[in-house]
């Protein structure tokens, strides 16, 4: 079961990204307001589930573990602002080479942390090598010379990917003290409260339809992150990241057969490499 969930998470990641872009651009919402409203939606959507999945162990309140949670929240706020900024003013297709660098950052950071916390981060070459190969194939498939412009939006997207990867990797240090849902709830609640105090949003630009779309996006992000955290706990950070990279493979395939969008040779080659890497790691 743990091996199949990250594949579902990859689909949730794709859907959430597309919905986010639609709201930010077509609804013309300020990125600071969007960050606050989206995290409010995430928090509210989790309330009913907390009755069944709440878990916070006493170790979570130790000073060192509380500090780790603080840095998770801090890096998350930075990452979200950078990504929202880049998405609002630049086309997703131009940002994809930067956004798909997140898995590579996760793998590199997890490998680095494995030298200090070997029991939490896998260092098995049978998983690490295929993960590196798949991440490079994914980046290669998204690089197009006429899209690769190192403007401030592209740089913001790269930094956003790095900080998302950093907060994901350090989250593993304290995940054992929470259920995946309760950890994401506390993380998102802290981001919402701090962002609200810092940015002072203007809710006038949020109508009912926009509010519904943001809430739907929030539900998707809850599904995605809970799956990611569950995967980290059950099969490891790098293995979960490798399985999540199957997401683009499904997107390429569905677009080819159902939307009649021709798959480029780069996408086809990357898909074969990613699938082969996953199969090799599972053998």
C-alpha positions as CSV (number, residue, x, y, z in Angstrom):
1,X,0.0,0.0,0.0
2,X,2.8,2.4,0.9
3,X,4.3,2.0,-2.6
4,X,1.1,3.0,-4.4
5,X,0.2,6.1,-2.4
6,X,3.0,8.3,-3.7
7,X,1.7,7.7,-7.2
8,X,-1.6,9.1,-6.1
9,X,0.3,12.0,-4.5
10,X,2.0,12.8,-7.8
11,X,-1.4,13.2,-9.4
12,X,-2.5,15.5,-6.6
13,X,0.6,17.6,-7.0
14,X,-0.2,18.1,-10.7
15,X,-3.8,19.0,-10.1
16,X,-3.0,21.4,-7.3
17,X,-0.4,23.2,-9.4
18,X,-2.8,23.8,-12.3
19,X,-5.6,25.0,-10.0
20,X,-3.2,27.4,-8.2
21,X,-2.1,28.9,-11.5
22,X,-5.7,29.3,-12.6
23,X,-6.6,31.2,-9.4
24,X,-3.5,33.4,-9.3
25,X,-3.7,34.5,-12.9
26,X,-7.3,34.4,-14.0
27,X,-8.7,35.6,-10.7
28,X,-6.0,38.3,-10.3
29,X,-5.4,37.7,-6.6
30,X,-2.5,39.3,-4.7
31,X,0.0,36.6,-3.8
32,X,0.1,37.5,-0.1
33,X,-3.7,37.3,0.1
34,X,-3.6,34.0,-1.8
35,X,-1.1,32.5,0.6
36,X,-3.2,33.4,3.6
37,X,-6.5,32.3,2.2
38,X,-5.1,29.0,0.8
39,X,-3.6,28.0,4.1
40,X,-6.8,28.9,5.8
41,X,-8.6,26.5,3.4
42,X,-6.0,23.8,4.1
43,X,-6.5,24.2,7.9
44,X,-10.3,24.2,7.7
45,X,-10.4,21.2,5.4
46,X,-8.4,19.1,8.0
47,X,-10.6,19.8,11.0
48,X,-13.1,16.9,10.5
49,X,-10.2,14.4,10.0
50,X,-8.3,15.5,13.1
51,X,-11.0,13.7,15.2
52,X,-9.7,10.4,13.8
53,X,-6.0,11.0,13.0
54,X,-4.7,13.4,15.7
55,X,-1.4,12.3,17.3
56,X,1.3,14.5,18.9
57,X,3.8,12.7,21.2
58,X,5.4,14.4,24.2
59,X,8.8,14.5,22.5
60,X,7.4,17.0,20.0
61,X,7.4,19.6,22.8
62,X,11.1,19.3,23.5
63,X,13.0,22.5,22.7
64,X,15.1,21.0,19.8
65,X,12.1,19.5,18.2
66,X,10.0,22.6,18.6
67,X,12.9,24.6,16.9
68,X,12.9,22.2,14.0
69,X,9.1,22.7,13.6
70,X,9.8,26.5,13.6
71,X,12.3,26.2,10.8
72,X,9.9,24.0,8.8
73,X,7.3,26.7,9.0
74,X,9.9,29.5,8.3
75,X,11.3,27.8,5.2
76,X,7.7,26.9,4.0
77,X,6.6,30.6,4.2
78,X,9.7,31.6,2.1
79,X,9.1,28.8,-0.4
80,X,5.4,29.6,-0.9
81,X,6.0,33.3,-1.4
82,X,8.8,32.6,-4.0
83,X,6.7,30.1,-5.9
84,X,3.5,32.2,-5.9
85,X,5.5,35.2,-7.0
86,X,7.0,33.3,-9.9
87,X,3.7,31.6,-10.9
88,X,1.8,34.9,-10.9
89,X,4.1,36.7,-13.3
90,X,5.5,33.9,-15.5
91,X,4.1,31.0,-17.5
92,X,4.2,27.6,-15.9
93,X,5.8,26.1,-19.0
94,X,8.7,28.5,-18.6
95,X,9.1,27.7,-14.9
96,X,8.9,23.9,-15.1
97,X,12.7,23.4,-15.5
98,X,13.1,25.2,-12.1
99,X,10.1,23.5,-10.4
100,X,11.2,20.0,-11.3
101,X,14.5,20.6,-9.6
102,X,12.7,20.0,-6.2
103,X,13.1,16.2,-6.3
104,X,16.8,16.6,-7.0
105,X,17.2,19.0,-4.1
106,X,15.3,16.6,-1.9
107,X,17.6,13.7,-2.8
108,X,20.8,15.7,-2.3
109,X,19.7,17.1,1.0
110,X,18.4,13.7,2.2
111,X,21.7,12.1,1.3
112,X,23.6,14.8,3.1
113,X,21.4,14.4,6.3
114,X,21.9,10.6,6.1
115,X,25.5,11.1,7.2
116,X,24.3,12.6,10.5
117,X,20.9,10.8,10.9
118,X,21.5,7.5,9.3
119,X,18.4,5.9,10.9
120,X,16.0,8.4,9.3
121,X,17.4,8.8,5.8
122,X,18.1,5.9,3.6
123,X,21.5,5.7,1.8
124,X,20.9,2.5,-0.1
125,X,22.6,2.7,-3.5
126,X,19.8,0.6,-5.0
127,X,17.4,3.5,-4.3
128,X,19.7,6.5,-4.4
129,X,21.2,5.9,-7.8
130,X,17.9,5.3,-9.6
131,X,16.5,8.4,-7.9
132,X,19.4,10.5,-9.2
133,X,19.0,9.1,-12.7
134,X,15.2,9.7,-12.7
135,X,15.6,13.3,-11.4
136,X,18.1,14.2,-14.0
137,X,15.9,12.7,-16.7
138,X,12.9,14.7,-15.4
139,X,14.9,18.0,-15.6
140,X,16.3,17.1,-19.0
141,X,12.8,16.6,-20.4
142,X,11.7,20.1,-19.3
143,X,14.7,22.0,-20.6
144,X,13.9,23.9,-23.8
145,X,16.3,26.5,-24.9
146,X,13.7,29.1,-25.8
147,X,12.0,28.7,-22.4
148,X,15.2,28.8,-20.3
149,X,15.4,32.4,-19.4
150,X,17.2,33.2,-16.1
151,X,15.0,36.2,-15.1
152,X,14.0,37.0,-11.6
153,X,10.9,34.8,-11.8
154,X,12.9,31.8,-12.9
155,X,15.4,32.3,-10.1
156,X,12.6,32.7,-7.6
157,X,11.1,29.4,-8.7
158,X,14.5,27.7,-8.3
159,X,14.9,29.1,-4.8
160,X,11.3,28.1,-4.0
161,X,12.0,24.5,-5.0
162,X,15.1,24.5,-2.8
163,X,13.3,25.8,0.3
164,X,10.4,23.4,-0.3
165,X,12.9,20.6,-0.5
166,X,14.7,21.8,2.6
167,X,11.5,22.0,4.7
168,X,10.5,18.5,3.5
169,X,13.8,16.9,4.4
170,X,14.1,18.5,7.9
171,X,10.5,17.6,8.5
172,X,11.6,13.9,8.7
173,X,13.6,14.7,11.8
174,X,10.4,15.1,13.8
175,X,7.7,13.2,11.8
176,X,7.9,10.2,14.2
177,X,6.3,12.4,16.9
178,X,3.2,13.2,14.9
179,X,0.6,11.6,12.6
180,X,1.1,12.9,9.0
181,X,-2.2,14.8,9.3
182,X,-1.5,16.4,12.6
183,X,1.9,17.5,11.5
184,X,0.6,19.1,8.4
185,X,-2.2,20.7,10.4
186,X,0.2,22.3,12.9
187,X,2.6,23.4,10.1
188,X,-0.2,24.9,8.0
189,X,-1.8,26.6,11.0
190,X,1.5,28.3,12.0
191,X,2.0,29.5,8.4
192,X,-1.5,30.9,8.2
193,X,-1.2,32.8,11.5
194,X,2.3,34.2,10.8
195,X,1.4,35.1,7.3
196,X,-1.8,36.8,8.5
197,X,0.1,38.9,11.1
198,X,2.8,39.9,8.6
199,X,0.8,40.5,5.4
200,X,-2.6,41.8,6.6
201,X,-4.6,40.5,3.6
202,X,-7.4,42.2,1.7
203,X,-10.3,39.7,1.5
204,X,-12.4,41.9,-0.7
205,X,-10.9,40.3,-3.9
206,X,-12.2,36.8,-2.8
207,X,-15.7,36.0,-4.2
208,X,-17.6,32.8,-3.7
209,X,-16.3,31.0,-6.9
210,X,-12.7,32.0,-6.1
211,X,-13.1,30.9,-2.5
212,X,-14.5,27.5,-3.7
213,X,-11.5,27.0,-6.0
214,X,-9.0,27.9,-3.3
215,X,-10.8,25.5,-0.9
216,X,-10.6,22.7,-3.5
217,X,-6.9,23.4,-4.0
218,X,-6.4,23.2,-0.3
219,X,-8.0,19.8,-0.1
220,X,-5.7,18.6,-2.9
221,X,-2.6,19.9,-1.1
222,X,-3.8,18.1,2.1
223,X,-4.0,14.8,0.2
224,X,-0.6,15.4,-1.4
225,X,1.3,16.3,1.7
226,X,-0.2,13.6,4.0
227,X,0.8,11.0,1.3
228,X,4.3,12.4,1.2
229,X,4.7,12.4,5.0
230,X,3.3,8.8,5.1
231,X,5.7,7.7,2.5
232,X,8.6,9.3,4.3
233,X,7.7,7.3,7.4
234,X,7.1,4.0,5.7
235,X,9.4,3.7,2.8
236,X,11.9,6.6,3.2
237,X,12.4,10.1,1.8
238,X,14.4,9.2,-1.3
239,X,12.2,6.2,-2.3
240,X,9.0,8.3,-1.9
241,X,10.6,11.1,-4.0
242,X,11.4,8.6,-6.7
243,X,7.9,7.2,-6.8
244,X,6.4,10.8,-6.9
245,X,8.4,11.4,-10.1
246,X,6.1,9.0,-11.9
247,X,3.6,11.9,-11.9
248,X,4.9,13.5,-15.0
249,X,4.9,10.1,-16.8
250,X,1.1,9.8,-16.3
251,X,0.6,13.5,-17.3
252,X,2.5,12.9,-20.6
253,X,0.6,9.6,-21.3
254,X,-2.9,11.0,-20.5
255,X,-2.2,14.2,-22.6
256,X,-1.0,12.0,-25.5
257,X,-4.0,9.6,-25.6
258,X,-6.9,11.7,-24.3
259,X,-5.9,15.3,-25.3
260,X,-4.2,14.3,-28.5
261,X,-1.1,16.2,-27.5
262,X,1.9,14.7,-29.2
263,X,4.6,13.5,-26.7
264,X,8.0,14.9,-27.5
265,X,11.0,12.6,-27.7
266,X,12.4,14.1,-24.6
267,X,9.2,13.4,-22.6
268,X,9.1,9.8,-24.0
269,X,12.8,9.2,-23.2
270,X,12.4,10.7,-19.7
271,X,9.3,8.6,-19.0
272,X,11.1,5.4,-20.0
273,X,14.1,6.3,-17.7
274,X,11.8,7.2,-14.8
275,X,9.7,4.0,-15.1
276,X,12.9,1.9,-15.5
277,X,14.4,3.6,-12.4
278,X,11.3,2.8,-10.3
279,X,11.2,-0.8,-11.5
280,X,14.9,-1.2,-10.7
281,X,14.5,0.2,-7.2
282,X,11.5,-2.1,-6.6
283,X,13.2,-5.3,-7.7
